[in-house]
Amino acid sequence: MPLFKEKVFAIVDVETTGASPIHDRVIEIGILRIEGGKVVKTFSSLINPEKHLSPFITSMTGIDPEELLTAPTFEDVRSEIEGMLEGAIFVAHNARFDYGFVKNELKRSGIAFNAKCLCTVRLSRKLFPEEKRHDLSSLIERHGLLCTDRHRAFADAEVLWNFIEKVRNDGREEELELHVRELLKESTLPQFLNEKSVRALSEGPGVYIFYGPENEVLYVGKSKNIRYRVLSHFSNDHASQKEMNLCQQTVRVEARETAGELGALLLESELVKDWMPLYNRQLRKRTDLVVAKLKSGGLYPEVELGRAKTVSEKDQKSILGIFRSESQAKAFLRDATHERGLCPRLLGAEKGKGACFSHQLGVCSGACVNKAEKDAYAKAFNAVFKARRIRSWPFGGPILIEEKVDEETKHSFVLDNWCLIADVRTEPDNTVVIEHYPRFDYDAYKIFLRYVRDPLTKKRIKRITKKELDQALVSTYAGEVY
């Protein structure tokens, strides 16, 4: 059966208060529901966005803010819109935009909306690859389509159906269906991203890098399946404006394969620190670490905040916690006051003498004026920092973690006291050993900690002796490493 008779389609266009589906709102919506290859139902309505409408939007659409004051809200017409979209493939010109707005409007009403999307911009590119422009105005002019009211939702949606009908009537129905079926199986890639290069990405583990138009690094990510993860970024539903902006700015994707997940995690951490991509927020390049150290000698345990470029094995025992910034550290310490009754002054989050302000409010238990019960205070103090302390190295010596692609291709990591000592890459033709200065890296520590505590991965850990470690730290190998 022909696709357009087999499937249900909803051709949608929205006019909005701006470009952000997170912060802006729909002011008009037009929908044509297609069943059996024919328009069976239509819906068109102005929508009261319950927010300011800029003069720019008014000049572009001709929609007067006064008209919107008496228009229904999205919630008022939600059930009708849901009925028009139910079970249908969502069709729009630049589908990412319209779908994002409709999805977020429904989300505000507590409705989780998901649908397959067909982008007619991408459809036009596949049908007419020789043409440079595929915006709606270009389609109208090129194909002689009638548009009664440009930049109004229903009229623009109607143009898309006329475009599809014209292609079908021009004897290209089989070609049209071929491209539509192909598009429905894939994510909506940004217009400047080479489709073939994305499809050629590895399905194995590794790191992927998104580049912008000036060859700037926008984002570094990692995955067990590079191609699947990259394509998931370009799905039609975006959780945030950040994700949408990233996708729109990406013009090139590069992949670096690894033997396993651990290698991908470590490589991602390293590249983010080196390049500081615009859209990576969790991993940051830090010249100094913000550390909370135990300051002993007083009646009660105290905290001293400081900075350190590296953390030695000796320092690890006195460190109560490591933080991404001083503000994060102080926020954590202030929370400890409210949750456990600890003194913010002794925690290093407040300066001064005498009773702290929290004690005056009845929150601090009184350690600042020597009134807190000593053992109870120490117990509460230790409980606060238990999860933040650097864990003791559980192996008593170096370990080797091996990740394999196959018997001839391996990547092994040598660790001691949470520090990466060396990584050994074994290929069929040779083995390369890269030595590392044994420096404590907080992000790497968290990666290693999760790895050694995971029952599925810790079985790959092999204890090695100091002699075997010394054997590993040479420039080249012949045959097996260990």
NORZI-V374607 format. One line per field, one symbol per residue. phi: phi as a letter, one per 30 degrees, with the letter a starting at -180 (. if undefined). psi: psi as a letter, one per 30 degrees, with the letter a starting at -180 (. if undefined). burial: b if it has 16 or more other C-alpha atoms within 10 Angstrom, else e. A space follows every 50 residues. Layout:
# NORZI-V374607
phi = ???
psi = ???
burial = ???
This chain:
# NORZI-V374607
phi = .eedcdccbbcbbbcbdaccddccbdcabbbcccbiibdcabbbadbddh adcdedddddciddeddddcddddddcedddeddceicddcadieeddde ddddddddcicccbadbbcddddddddbdddccbddddddddcidcbdae icedddddddddddddddddicdddededdddddcbdddedcdddddddd ddccdlcbbcccdciddcabbbadbedddddddcddccdadedddeddcd cabcbbdbdaddeddddeedddddchdecccdcbdbdbccbccdccjcdb dbcbdabbdbbddddedcddabbdaddddddddddddddbiddddddica ckbidddddddicddjddbhcddeddddddddddcedcddddddcildbb cccbdadccbbcbcbahicdcabccccecabcccdbddcdbdddeddddd ddcdedcddddbdbdddddddddbdbbbiddb
psi = kkeffelkkjkkkkklfafjfefllkfkkkkkkkkggljfklkkklkjfh lkkleeeeeefgkkeeefegllleeegeeeeeeefkglkjkljieeeeee eeeeeeefggkjkklkkjkfeeeeeeeiffkekgleeeeeeeghkkjfik gkeeeeeeeeeeeeeeeefgggeeeeeeeeeeefflljklfgkjeeeeff lkgalakkkkkafggkjekklllfjeeeeeeffglfkkfleeeeeeeffk fkkkkjklfaeeeeeeeeeeeeeefilegjfeklkkflkjkjlkjlfael klkjkakkeljleeeeffkflklfleeeeeeeeeeeeeefglkfeffgfk lalakleeeffgekfgffghfkkeeeeeeeeeeegefflkkkjgfgallk kkkkeaffjljkkklkhgkjelkjjjleflkkkjkkkikkkeeeeeeeee effkffffffkkklleeeeeeeilellkake.
burial = eebbeeebbbbbbbbbbeebbeebbbbbbbbbbbbebeeeeeebbbbbbe eebeeebeeebebebeebeebbbbeeebeebeebbbebbbbbbbbbbbbb bbbbbbeeeeeebebbbbbbbbbbbbeeeeeeebebeebbeeeebebeeb bbbbbbbbbbbbbbebbeeeeebeebeebbeebeebbbbbbebeeeebee bbebbbbbbbbbeeeebbbbbbbbbbbbebbebbbbbbeeeeebebbbbb bbbebbbbbbbbbbbbbbbbbbbebbbeeeeebbeeeebbbbbbbeeeeb bbbbbebeeebeeeebebbbbbbbebeebbeebbebbbebbbbbbbbbbb eeeebbebbeeebbbbbbeeebeeeebbebbeebbeeebbeeeeeeebbb bbbeeeeebbbbbbbbbbbbbbbbbbeeeebbbebeeebbbbbbbebbee bbeeeeeeeebeebeeeebeebbeeebeeebe
